[in-house]
Amino acid sequence: MDFIQVLGMIGAIVMPLWNIPLIVRIVRRRSSEDMSLWWAIGVWVCIILMAPAGYFSEDIVMKTFSIINLIFFSCVVFIVVMYRKRKS
């Protein structure tokens, strides 16, 4: 692995970890009202549609990012939906 791939791998691993503070904030407040449900589901669907290309890619950085991003953003969507208050 050359230096550029190492930097890419670091970014592929670290970038999805930025979802953790968002998850923690929603759980602490017990509300996801400030999050757009359409945005979260839209981004998640796009990640799902891109995932097979990442999994079958020869590029280890793309493959790693696809797997980690799908896992962490799926957690975001789950938490956003779970903490969504139903309007009566």
N, C-alpha and C positions, 0 to 999 in steps of 0.2 A: 504494500500500500504506500503510495507516495504522499507527500505533504498535503497536496490539495485534497486527496481522498480522506485523509485524517481530519482535516478541517471540516469537510462535508459531513463526515460521520459524526463529529462532535455536534454540528448544527442539527443533523437528523435526529439525534437523541435528545438534545437540550430543548429544541423548539417546542415539541409537544408537551414538555414538562411545564410550560407556562400555562397550561390548562389547570394545573393544580391550584394556584391561588384563586382562580375563578370558582372552582368547585368548593373550596374552603369557604369563600365569601358567601356563596349561596347557602351552604349548610349552616353557617353561623347565624345568618339572618333569617333562615327558614323561609326564604322567599326567592323566587326567580322572576318576579314581576318586571324588573328592569331589563330583562333579557328578552329579545324577540324570539318567540317560539318558531316563527317562520324562518328566521335567519339560522337558528341552531339546526333545525331539521334540514334546511336547504344545504348548508355546508356539509352536514353529515352524509346526505345522499350523494353529494359530489365526491366526497372522500370514498364512499363505498363504490361508486362507479369507477374511480381511478385506481382503487386497490388492486384489482387483478393485473393491471399493467405494471404496477410496482412489484408485485409478488413474482411475476415472471421475468422481470428485468434482470439483465446480467449485472447491472450496476448495484453494488452492495449498499451504497448510500441511499439510493432510491428505494430499495427493498426494505431497508431498516426503517426509513422514514415512514413508508406506507404502513408498516405493521404497527409501529409505536403510535403514529398519529391516529390510526383507526381505533386503537385501544383507548387512548386518552380522550379523543373527541366523543367516542361512544359514551364514556363516563359523563362527559359534560352534558350530552343530550339527555341521558338518563336522569341526571340530577335536575336539569332544567324542567323536565316533564314532571318529575316526582314532587318538586317544590312549587309547582304552578298552583296557585290558589284558584279554585273554580269560582267563577262569578255566579251569584245566585240571582 
